[in-house]
Amino acid sequence: MKNTFISFVFFCTLFGVKITAQSNIDSTEIYFQNRDYDKVLKFVSKSGDYQSLIEKGNQLFQENDYENSIKFLLKAIEIGENLINQEQTEINYTLIGASYFQLNDFKNAITYFSKSLELGKDYMFENEKILRHKFIGDSFVELVNFENAEKQYYKAIKLNTIYSKEYFDSLNALHNLYLLTKDFETIEEQALSWVSESLKYKGNQSDEYLVAIENVSLFYLSNDKYNLAEEFCIKKINIYKSVYGENSIDYLNAKMQLVNLYVRQGELIEAEKTNIQLLDSYIEYFGESSLEVAISYNSLATIYQELKKYELAELNFLKAINIIKENFGELNNYYALVSANLGVFYLTINKNNDAEFYLKKSLEVKETLDPLADKSILYFNLGALYQNLDRCNEAEAYGLKSIESLNNGVGESFRLKLLGLAITYNCLKNSQKEYEYLMMVSDLFLNKINEIISYQTNYEIKEYLEKYLHERIYPLSFIYRNPNEFDLIRISSFEEELMMKNLLLHNQNRVKNSIKNSDNILLKSEYERFIDYKKQISILNEIPKANRPLFYDDLIQDTENIEKYLVQQSNEFSKSKNTFSIRWDEFSSNLKSNELIINLVDFTYYDTNKIPDSLVYSAFAIGKNYIAPKFISLFEEKELIFLLTRNNSQKESLHIDKQYTDEAISDLFLKPLSKELEEITTIYIVPSGLGHQIDFAALPFSGNKTLGEAFKVHLLGSSSSLINYDSTVFKQQQDLEFLLYGDIDYDKQSAISTEENNIVNSEVEDDFMELVSRSGINTWGYLAGTEKEVSIIKKQSDANGYATRIINGTQATKSSILQLDGKTTPYVLHLATHGYFFENPKILEDNNLNITKASYYKASEDPMLRSGLIFAGVNTYWGKPIKSSVIDDGILTAKEISNLDLSACQLVVLSACETGLGDINGSEGVFGLQRAFKIAGVKNIIMSLWKVPDEQTAELFELFYGYCFQGESIHEALRMAQAEMKLKYSPYYWAGFVLLE
């Protein structure tokens, strides 16, 4: 902030004060020119020429000789106490305050700025008063007294009536203060208001407006809100283009900021293309040997490094550093910057000697230029280098240096440096120190999550978590090596797991529920608009980008803005923002002595002395009155993959039967847990990784018994679900309604009369009447077993006094499902139909005008489009080219389901193929139909893990509902139905369905 202080000339111009001096040159001038200031002060004091002292004090201020400037001005005030006019004295106080500020004597700076303000309060112009308050605020910031700094900035801002430059400078200072205090919610609100005011009062080509949008863009960039950062960056570029043209330096520099944004977003191809264009412009504008060209080469090199085009990266880094060295020497910050980047590049490609040379060179230059400058990133990288070289003591020394700076106590950078130190102590085999630093890292992360969920949208939180998730391997690996030591890190890591598991899902539902329970009509109205926009986006996402309307991007941005408003304005949500910080003993102490939680985790094991070659699976086990979660190592993922795929060449039914009759998979998960299972009767399993594809209850356990027969096995999305756990039982007093979908006409005509459908049915019969989901067929065939399935369930339901309705034939439309949105009467939704899940997206040319619905869904990067359910009329659209959006195309995607309110649904039964599958996304679990229905608010979901057979599925659910109507919980009913099916059939016919509670 020091360079914001204005010179003496500016003061005189601003305040309209003429400072006169004696015209005669006397001996004092000679002493002054010889810098013999003591003699000057002595002679002038005797003569009483205070005006000469004022003139010389100002001259010294302009020459940055602040100590002597203060002496001259104070002496002038002393000897001219009754002669200097009030206005001149006020200016002297301001210059003295500015001098003290430059000398880092901030307390005296505040004293004299305050004197200046008090002296001139009756005659100062508004902008003069604003400026003094800002100066005082700047001084408090330097003293790390943020509360008083904020008060001064607010005083400055409240004086505003004319929207002067000083007013906008004060807004800028307040913005920077909030950045320091991490008050992100206030920053965004204030910064956007600043943009609006500068646009209104100064215009869209003013310096004030440009500074405002620059700061907003940088704020969004620093908080990983790339779409918003890009919006404001482009605004700035367009202003420079219209005012100065495309060849102006301001325009070029703004474009370079966009390049950096593209890099942060991962849009590397666009970044490369833009950077190459800018490089040509810089060469033309400045010449090949300019600093600007060197920095452009440096930027391009970092892009090539990210693209793993290492030869091009090295070439451009060397061009950059050679230009700087040959034309400007080595002793400058630009050389230090490129050297550091080159060092990190060589570290990345394991050229450790080169890495050491350039990192050390950068450090040497920085220490020479400014010994007090922050060099923590360099220290951190040197620490990483010496870890690679197994020079662990040197790595420790640099790691400790990296966290010594006073500026490192907060933020992501500090957390990463602590993590680096923890890894160093792994290298040194110092478990105690490694543990201590990992605990610090965990605390910082949990605090960060609790902070951002109070003001960020789910998209923004997701972006943050994707960057963080790889860090989980370090504490889990530490526990893996030390499973029975350090109770606190097991507790910390498990509580982190509790918070992370389905965080986005819980966060989204909590915002929705808090708004639903709110009395705020405006908030509810905005939420309805938010959901309406999301539904529009879902429809538009189902057509190729080239065919989407022009307003699509604006709709996306508006939806993001509304969500931001909802998150920040929901009082109920804000008050409960720390509720994700669940203590593990909050529910473990409530477990019964015969109950056990098995929380699975999968991660890449890390040890500085071992190269990881596989993911490993482990479990946190929690029982009654455990003093800490137990950590139990299970197996390497490659072992499980082998067992899951070893019989792929066989028919699917035989392949699955082998998995669930052979004890190999069961042994992987259950043998290491055998001791924990002693005297246990109820198990709560939270799956992870490939565990989502396994019916644990169906795994063989002992003799002829499955795990589900030996124990009551409950499948949960997160251990935290146990806090308010209550197994669902059908109750007539609930006015519970049964909605049964089956016997669906996928052609909206005779579903079995056409030749094409007869062909499909023939294929299905040949494969045990399996519901087809992954086949490449162009139509969906009629499912004969579903008519019997829903008819039997209706008879059972009617006999037990429940209101029941079958929706079939041409009435079983996608629209009829969408109409359940917001239904308040409790109901069960049974869907006996086709389902689809496409595992791996297949890239398509976006300009292909003949893209069909089928191929478009297969190619989608969004897993919530690659899974869905099929309803009446689908064959009219499924294999046909997409021309425009269709409201009812017979295809209900997981994306569309997630936008519904199905919170009255007590149970949804997905009697279709592979409805439990989806993309496994870190701690968020499976992205597919199960997630969609959970977002929609459904209490319980029964879903399938493979292509289930038609006839036996109908039989299974006849048994299931029979037990439900006898008063059994849905969990017990499914367990009993599958046990009965086991007596008649192999696992393929009954083990495919699981209940997610």
N, C-alpha and C positions, 0 to 999 in steps of 0.2 A: 504493500500500500504506500510505501514511502515515495514512490515516484509520482504519486497523485498530487503532491503538494505543489503549489503554484509559486512562480517566481515573484520577485519584488516588482518587476515591470508590470506583471499581470495584476498584482494587488493595486498598484497605482491607477491602472486603467480602469479596473473594476470599481474601485471606490471613489474615483474622481478626485483624488488627493494630489496636490502638487507639493513635492518636497524640495524646498529651496536650500541652497548651500552658499556659503561665503564664496565670493568670486576671487578673493585674494589668495594667492598661493603663498603659504608660509612654510616654516620649517616642519610643521606637522605633516605636510604632504611628502616631504623627503623621508621622514621617519616611516610614514605609512607605506610608501613604495618599497622601502627596505624591510618591511614587515617587523619593524620595531614597535609593536603595538602598545607596549607598556609606556613608552615615552609619549606616544600619541595621546593616550588616555590621560597621562599626567599633565601635558601642556593644555589640552582642550578643557580639562576639568578646571584649570586655573582661569582660563579665558571665559568659561561658561558658554561655549559655542555648542549647545546641544544639537543644533541643526546639522552641524558637521558630523557629529557622532552618529546621527540618524542616517545620514547619507552613506557614511563609511560602513555602518552596520548592515545596511541593505546591500552594499557592494560585496561585503564579505559573505552574506547569505547567498548571493548569486554565484559566488566562487566556491560554494560548498564548504566554506570555512565556518562551520556552525558555532564552534566554541567561541571564537573571537567575535562573531556576529552578536552572540548573546551578551558578551561583555560590553560592547559598544552601545547596544540598545538599552541595556539596563543602566549604564552610566548616563546615557542621554535622558532617561526617565528620571533619574535621581537629581541631576543638576538642573533639569528643566521642569521640575515638578509643578511649579505654578505658572509656567510659561507655555508649555506645549499644549496645543488645543486637544480637546477630548477625542476628536476623530483621529488625530495623528497618534495619540497614545494607544488607542484601540488597535491600530494597525501594527504598532510596535509590539504589543502583547501577542498579536497573531503570529508575527514573524519569530518572536522568541519561542512561542509554543511549537511552531513548525521546526525550529532549530533543535529544540529538545527532542522532538519526535525523531528527527534524523539521527540524533545521538543515542537513540534507544532509551532515553530518560522519559518514559511515557507518563509518569506521575507528574513531573513538572510540565510536560506538554499539556496535560489535562488542566492543570492549574492556570496556565496562561491563556489557553483557549477559552476557559471559563471566564477569566477576567475580561478578555476581549468581548465576549458575548454580553456579559453584564454591563460593561461600560457603554456598549453601543446599542443596547436593546431598544432605546427610545427613538433612534433615528436610522438604524440599519434598514436597508431594503430587505425584502423577504428572502431573496436568494443569498444575501450575505449571512443572514441568521441560519438558514438551512446549511450553508457551508460550514459554519462554526460547529454546529451540532454534529455534522458528519465527521469533522476532524476529531472531536472529542470521542465519538463512537469508535473511530479507527484506533485511537489510543487505547481505549478499553479492550478492544480486540487483541491488541499486542500484549496486553497484561493478562490475557485469557479470562477477562471478566466479561463474559458474554451477556450476562443479564443486564448490566449497565450499558453495554454497547447497544443492545437492542433498544433500550429505553431512549438513548440519544438518537438513534436512527429514526425511531418512531416520532420523536419530537420534531426532527427535521421534516419528515414526511407530512406530518399534520399541519405544518405551517404553509403547505402548498396551496396556492390559488392561481398561479400563473403558469404552472408546468414548465419551470425553468430547467436549464441544463443541470443545475445543482440538485434539483429535486430528483431527476432521473439518476444522477450519480449516487444519491442517497439510497434509492431503490436498489441499485447495483450493489452497494455496500451491504445492505440488509440481505440481499440474495446470497452473497458470499458468506455472510455470517451463518445463515441457515445451512449452508453447505458444510461449514465447520462443525455445527452442532448436530448434523444429521437429521434435522427436522424436515424430512422429505415431503411430508404432506403439506406443510406450510409453504415450502419452497415452490412447489408446483402451482399452488393456488396464487401465490404472490407474483410469481414469474409470468404466469399467463395474464394476470391483471396488468402487469407492467407492459406487456406486449400490446394489450388493447389500448392502454392510455397513450403510449408513445405513438401508436398508429393514428389515434384520434386527434391528438394535439400537436404532433410533430410531422405526421405524414409518413408514407411508406418508403420514402427515400432519405429519411433523416438518419443522422448518426445514432440518435437515441433509439430509434426503432431497430436499427441494425444490431446495436449492442444487446437489446432486449432479446431478439430472436436468436442471436448468437449464444447467449447464456442459457436460454431455454433448450436450445439444441444440445449444448454441451452437458446440461443437466440430464437430459434424457439419455444421452450417449453413455454417461458415467453410470447410469442406473439400468443399463441394458434394455432401454425402451427404444429399440432401433427404429420401429416404424414411425414413432413420433419425432425422434431425432432427425430422421430423414426428411420428414415434412417441413420442419423449420429450416433445415440446411438448404433445401431446394428453394424455399422462399428467399433466403439470403442470396443465393446464386442468381435468381431471376432479377432481383433488385440491381445487383452489380452489373448484370448483363444489359438491363434496360438503361441504366444511368451512364455506365462507363464503357460498355461494349465487351465483346468476348476476348479482346486482346489486353484488357486491363489486368494489372497485377492483382487487384482485389478479387476480380472474377476468378482468376486462375487459382489463387490461394483458397477461395471458397470451394472450388471444385476439388482441390486436393483434400480438404476436410471431408468431402463426400466420399472420396476414395478410402480414407481411413474408416469411415462409417461402413462402407461396403465390406471392408476387411473384417471389422467386428461382427458384422452380420453373417459372415461366411459366404458372401456373394463375390467369390474371388475372381471369377471370370470377368464380371462387370468391372471390378476394381482394376484388374490388369488392363483391360481395354481403355478405361478412362485414364489411368496413370500413364500409359504409353502416349496417348493424345496430349496430355499435359506436359509430358517430358519434351515433346517436340516444340510446344509453345514456349516453354521455359528457355530452351536452347535458342530459339529465335529471338525472344525478348531480352534475355540476359547474356547469352553467349555460353559456349560449351564449358567455360572454366568458372562459372558462377556458383555461389553457395546454393542458390535455388535449384540449379540443375543437380548438384551433388545430393541434396536432400531428396529430390525426385527419384534419382537412382536408388537411394537408400529405401524409399518407400516401395519401389517396384521390386527390389530384392526381397523385402519381407513378404510380399505377395507370392513370389516364386517359392519362397521357403514354405509357406503354408500349402502351396500347391504341390510340394515335394519335387519341384523342378530345381534340384539342388545345383546343377551346373550353371543355370541362368541366375540363380540367387547369388552364388559366389561371384560370378562375373560382374553383376550390378553392384554388389557391396564393394568390390575392389575398385570399380570405377568411381564410386562415391568417395571412398577414402583417399584415393590418389588425387582427385581434384582438390580436395580440401588440403591435403598435405603439401602439394606442389604450389598451390596458389595462396594459401593462408597459414601454412605451417601446422604444427601439431598442437600448439598451445592455445586451444580454443575449445569451446563447448561442443561445436559441431564435430570436431575430430573425436572428442570423447564419446559423443552419441553414436556415431557410426562404428567406432571401435567396439563399443559395448554390444551393439547389434551383431557385428561380425563375430564377436566372441561367442555370443549365444548361438549363432548359426553353426559355428564349428562344434560347439558343445552338442547340438542337436544331431549332427552327423558323425559324432564320436571322433572328431579330429581334435583330441584333447590338448596336444601341444600347441596347436594354432589357437585354440580357444583360450588357453592360459595366457598366451602372448597378448592377444587383443584385449582381454578383460583386464589384465594387469596394466596395459598401456592406457586404457580408459581411466582406470583408477588413479594412475600416476598423474595424468593431466588434470583430473578433477581436484586432486589434493593440492596441486600446484596453484590452480586458479583460485580455489576457495576451500581452505581446509575445513570450514564449517558446513559446506554444502552436504545435502543428503546423498549419501552413497550406498544406502541400504540395499537397493536392487542389485548393484554390482557385488556387494558382499554376499548377497543371497546366491547369485549365479556362480561366484567363485566357490562358495560352499558346495553347490551342486556338482561343480566340476571335480572338486577333490573327493567327493563321495564316489564319483565314477572311477576315479583313480585309486580308490581304497586308501587314500591319505586322510584317514578319518579325523585325526587330530587337527589338521589344517582346516578340514571341513567344519569342525566344531568352532574353531576360532572365528572363521568368517561368518558362520551362522549366528554366533553370539553378537558379533558386530552389527549384523543386519537388523537386529531388534533393539539396538541401543539408542537410536535416534528418538528424540522427543516426539517426532511426528508420526511414530509408528504404532502408537498405542491403540489405534482404532482402524477399522476398515479391513477389506479383503486382503490387501497386501500384507498387513501385519499377521493375519491369520495364516496365510500361506508361508510366511517366514517361520512362524512357530512350527508349522507342520514340517518344514524343511529341517529344522533343528531336531525334531522328533526322529526323523529318518536318519539323521546323522548319528543319533545315539543308538539307533538300531545297528548302524555300521560299527559303532564302538562297543556293541554288546552291553550297553548300560541300560538295563530294563527300567530301572527306577527313574532315570532322567527321561527316557522315552515316554514312559507313563505320564510323568508330570506335564510334559508339553502337549501330549495328545489330549489330556484333560482340559488344558487351556483352549486348545483348538475347538473342542466340543462345546465348551461354554460360549465361545464367540459365535459359533454357528447357530446354536439354539437361540441366542439373543437376536441374531440377524433374522432368522425366520420369524420370530415373534414380532419383529419390527416391520418386516415387509408385508406380512399378511394383513396388516392394519390399513394399508393404503394401496397395495398393488393388485392388479387384476390377475386372474388365474394364468393368463398367457405370460404375463411378466414373471410371475412366480415360477412357472414351468421353465422359462428361459434361464432363470437363476439356478434352479435345481439341476438342470442338465449339465451345467458347468461344475456343480459341486459333487455330483454323485460318485465320480471316480475317487474322490478323497476318502470314501467310506472304506476302501480296501485297507487303509493304514491302521485304524483302530481295530478293525476286525482281524487283521493279520497279527497284530500284537496280542490280542486275546487268544487267537489260534495257537500262538507260541507259548502263551502263559495262561492256560485255561483255568487253573485253580488258584491263581494269585490275583491281586489287585481287584478286590470286589467293586470298588467305585467305578472303575472303567467299564466293567460289565454292566453295572447299573446305568451309567451314562450312555453307553452304546445302545443298550436296549431301549432306554427312554427316547433316544434319537430315532431308533427304529419305530417306536410307537408314533412319534410325531410325523415321520416321513411316510409311513404306510398309508397310502391313499390320501395324502395331504390335500391334493387338489380337489379330489372328490368330496372330502369332508368340508373343505373350505367353501366350495360352490354350494353345497347343500345348506351350510350354516348361514350363508348370506341370504339364500332364498327363504329359509325358515324364519330368520330374524325379521325380514321385511314382511313376511306373511303375518307374523304376530304383532306387527307394529300398528300404531294408530295413525301413522303419518300417511295421509291420503296421497300427497305428492310423491312420496317414495314408492308407494304401491303402483301409482300410475306410471312412474318411470320404469319400474320393474316390468310391468306389462309391455311397455314399449320395447324394452330390452329383449324380452322373449320373442316379441313379434319380429324384431329385426333378425334375431338368430334363426328364426324359422325361415325368413326370406333368404338368408344366407345359405341355409341348408338346401333349399330348393335350387338356388343358383349354383351351388357347389356340385350339383349333379349334372351340370352341362360343361363341356370343355371351355377353357379360358377364352378361346377365340370367339365363342358365341355368347359370352356374358355381356350384359348391358354396361354402358359407360359408367353408371352410378355405382357399380359394384364396389370399387375401392373406397368411395365415400361412405357406403353403407358399412363396410368393415370398420372404418375409422370412427364413425358415429357410434357404432355398437361398443367399441372399445372405450370411448369417452363416457358413455352411459354407465358401463360397468364400473369405471373408475369412480364416477359420482355415487353410485349405489354403495360401493365398498366404503367410501369415505363418509357418507352421510347417514348411514344406518347406525343410529346410536346404540342399539342393542348389540350389533356386531362389534363396534369399537370397544364396548365395555368388556366384551368376552374375548378379546383378541389373544389373550394368553391361555385360553382353554386347551390349546393343543399341547401345552407343556404338562403332560400327564405323568405323575409319579408312578413307577411300576408297582409299588406296594398298595396303590389305591384300589387295585382290583385283585392283586395276588393275595392280599390278606382276607379277601372275601371268598376265595376259593374254598371248597370243601376239601377234607383230607383225602378224598378219593378222586380228586380232579387234578388234571395236569394240562398246562399250556405248552404246546410245541410250536414255537415261532421259527420257521425256517428262514435262513439267509443264504444267499449265494454271492460270491465275490472272488476276484482274482487275488490269490494269495501273494503277498509281497514280502520279500526278505532281501536285504542288500547282498546276502551271500548265496541267493538262489534265484535262478531265472524262472519266472512263472511259466508254466506250459498249459495250465488249465484253470478253469473256474473250480472253486471248491464249494461244497455245501456243508453247512453246519446248522445247529439249532440252539436257540435259547430255550431252555426248559425251565418252567416256573411251576412250583407246587405250593401247597399250603405252608406258610411261615418260612419259606426260604429266606435266608439272610441276603441273598443276591441271586439274580438269574444265573443258572448254570449254563455253561457254554460247552457244547458237545460236537466234536468234529464228526462228519458223516462220511463223505466220499468226494472224489473228483468228478466233475460233470461228464468228462469223457467216458467214465464207466457207465453212467446212466444213459448217455446217448447210444452207446454200443448195445445196451439191452433193449432200448426203445426201437432201434432200427435193424437189429440183427436178422429179423425174419421178414424184412420188407418185401422180399420177393414172393412170399406166400400170400394167399388170399387174406384180405383184411380180417375176417372173422377168426381165422386160424392164428394170425399174427397177434391179435389182441388176447385170444385165449391163452396163448403161450405166456404172455406178460403177466396174466392174472392167475395162472395156476403154478407157474414156476416161481420159486421163492427168491429168485435173484434180486429183483427190484425191491421186494419186501425187505430183504436182508440189508440192502444199502441204507434204507431209511430207519429200519426198526431195530436191528441188532445193536448198534451203538447206544440205543435208548433203553435197552432191556432193563437196566437197573432202575431207571426212573419210572418205568411202567409197573414196577412191583406195587401191589396193593392199590392200584389205580383202576377205576371202573369207567371214568369219563375223560375223554381226550378232546381238547380244542386245538385244531391244527390251523395254522396260518401259513399257506403255501408261498413258495417263492420260486422264480425261474421256471424250470421245466416241471416243477411240482404242480403247477397249475394244470398240467395235462394228465394228472393221475387221480384216480378215484381211490383215495387212501383206505376208505372203509372196505373196499373190495379186495385189497391185497391179502394174500394168504399169510396167516400169522402163526397158528399153532395147530398141528394136525390138519384136520379138515376145516378148521375154523378160519374165517376171515377176520381182519382187524375189527370190522364193523360188528361181527358176532361176538368177539371177545370183549369189546369195549363199546360204549356209546361214543361215536366219533362225530364231532361237529366241525364243519368247515367254515372258517371265518375270513373275512377280508382283512381284518386287523385285530390284534389282541385287545385294542381299546373297545371293540364291540362288546366285550364282556361286562363293561361297566353298567349298562342298562339291559343286559341280556334277558330275554324272555321268549321261550320257545312258543311258537304260534299254534293255537288250537282253534278249530272251527267252532263258532258259537252262534246259535240261532238268534239269540237276543241282540246280536250285532246288526240284524237285518242284512246278513251277508248274502251277496248275490253271486251266482256263478255264470260267467260268460264263456261259452265254449265255441271255439273256432275249429272247424274241420269240414270234410266233404266239400272242399273248395273247388270252384270252377275257374281254372287258371286261364281259360279262353273266353269267358263270359258267353259260352254256348255249351252244347253237350260236351262235357269234358272228356268223354271216352269214345266219341263217335268218329273223330277224324283219323285218317290213316297215320298222320304224323304222331299223334298221341299214342296210338296203338303200338307204334315202333318203340316209343319211349317206355311204355308199360312193359313191353316184352323184355327190354333191357333190365328193367327193375326187377321183374320176376326172376330173371336169371341170376340175380345177385341178392336173393333172400328178401325181395321187396324193400331194399334199402332206400331211404330217402336220398336222392342225389343232390349233392351240394357242390362238389368240385369238378364235376364232369364238364366236358366242353360242349354239351348239347345246346341247341338254340331255343328249345322250349322246355317248359316244366310240365311233367306228366301228372295225371290225376293219381291221388293216393287213396286207394280203395279202403285201406285199413282205418283211415281217419273217420270215416262215416260211422263205423262200428264203435270206434273209440269214444267219440263224443256222445253217441246215443246211449251207450251203457252208463257213462258218467251222469248223464241227465236223469236216467232212471234212478240211479242211486241217490242223487241229489233231491229229486222230487219226493222219493220215498222218505227222506229225512226232513222234509218240510222247508227246503231252501228254494228261493226263487232262482230259476235257472232258464237260460236262454241259449239256444244254439244259433250261431251265425254261420251260414253255409252258402254253397252255390255262388251265385253272382252277388249275393249280399255281403259276402265276406271280403270286403274291400279294405284297402289301406285307409281310406277316409273314415271308415267306421272305427278303426283303432284311434285315429287322430281325434275323433270326437269324444274319446274318453278323457281328454285333457281337462283337468280340473274337477272331475267327478268326485263327489264327496261321500256317496254311499259306499261302505266297504264292499269289496268284491274280490273274487278269484278270477284270474284270466288264464284260460287254458288255450294254448295255440298249437294245434296239430296241423302242421303245414311243412313246406320246404323251408330250409334255412341255407344260407351260404356263408362261407368264409374263404377268402382268397389270401393265402399266407404271404406270398412275396409279390410286391407290385411289379408289373411289367411295363417298362417305359414305352410310351407311345408318342408319336409326333403330334404336337398340340394342334397343328394346322390341318390334320387329317379330318376332312369333312364327313367321312363315313364311319366315324367312331360309333360303335354300338353301346347300349347300356352295359352289356356284359363286359365288353373289353374296357370300357371306361372305369368301371368299378374295380376290375382286376388291376388296372394300372395306377389307381389312386395311391398317393403317399399317405392319405389319411386312413388309418385302420378302421375308423368308425364309418367309412363308406365301403370298406372291403368286407363288412359283415352285415347281415340283415335277414329279414324274413320276407316270404313271398305270399302274395294275396291275389284275389280275383283279378283277372284281366291282364296279368303280367305278360302273357305271351304276345300281346299286341305290341309291346315295347321292348322286351328283353333283348331280342336279337336284331332290332332295327336301329338304323342310324339315328342319332340324337339331333333333332332339329331345333327344339326349344324346350323350356322347362314344362313339365306336365304335373299337375297337382296330384292326380291319382294314376300312377303308372303300375300299381300292384307291387311295388318294391318299397318296403319299409326299411330304411337303413338305420343302423345304430345311431347315427348322427341325429336323425329325426326323432327317434325315441328319446334321446337325451334332452330334447327341448320340451318334453311334455311334463305335466304334473300328474303323476300316477300315484300320489302319496296315499290314496285310499285303497290301493291294491295290496292285499295282505299276502298274496302269493301269485307269481306268474310262473306257469309251467310251459317251458319251451320244448314242446314235443316235436322236435325237428332235429336236423343234422348239425352237429358241431357248433351248437349255439353257445357252448362254454369256451370256445376258442377265440383267439384274437392275438394281437401283437403284445408281447410282454414288455412292458415299459418300466424298467427299474422298480422303484418302490411303489409305483402307482398300479402295479398289477397288470391285469389283462385289459387291453383296450379293444372292446368289442361289444356284443350284445349284453353281457353281464354288467359291464360298466354303465352302459346306456340306461338299463333299467334301474340300476342303483342311483344314478344321477336323477332319474325321473321320480325317485322316492319309493320304489317298490320295497316292501319289507323283506321278502324271501324270494329266491329264484331257484327253480329246478331247471337244470340245463344239461346238455349232452356234450360228451368229449369226443365222439366219433360218429360215423354214419350209422345211425341206429336202425334196426330192422323194424319194418312197419307193423307186422302182426304181433310180434312179441312186445313191442312198445305199448300197443293198445292193451295187452294183457297186464303188463306191469302197472299201468295207471288205473285199471279196474281194481286191482288189488290195493293200490295206494289209497284211492279215494274211499274204498270200503273200510280200511282201517281208520282213516280220518273221520268218517261218519260214525265210527264206533267210539269216538272220543279221544283217540290217540293224537299226540302232537304231530305236526307234519314231519318232523325229524324222525320220530318213532315209526310213523306210517311208512315212510320210504324205506327205512331200515328193515321193517318186517316184510314189506312187499318184495324187496330184493332177496331177502333170505328165503322166501317161499319160491321165488323164481329160480333160485340157485339149485333147488331140489330137482328141477326139470331141465334146466338149460345151462350151457357153458357161459362164462362171464361176458362174452361178446353180446349176449342177448339182454342182459340186465344191468351190467356194471357201468354202462355208459352214462348214466344219469347221476348227477351230484346235486346236493342242496347247498346253496350259499346263503347263510343266515345273516 
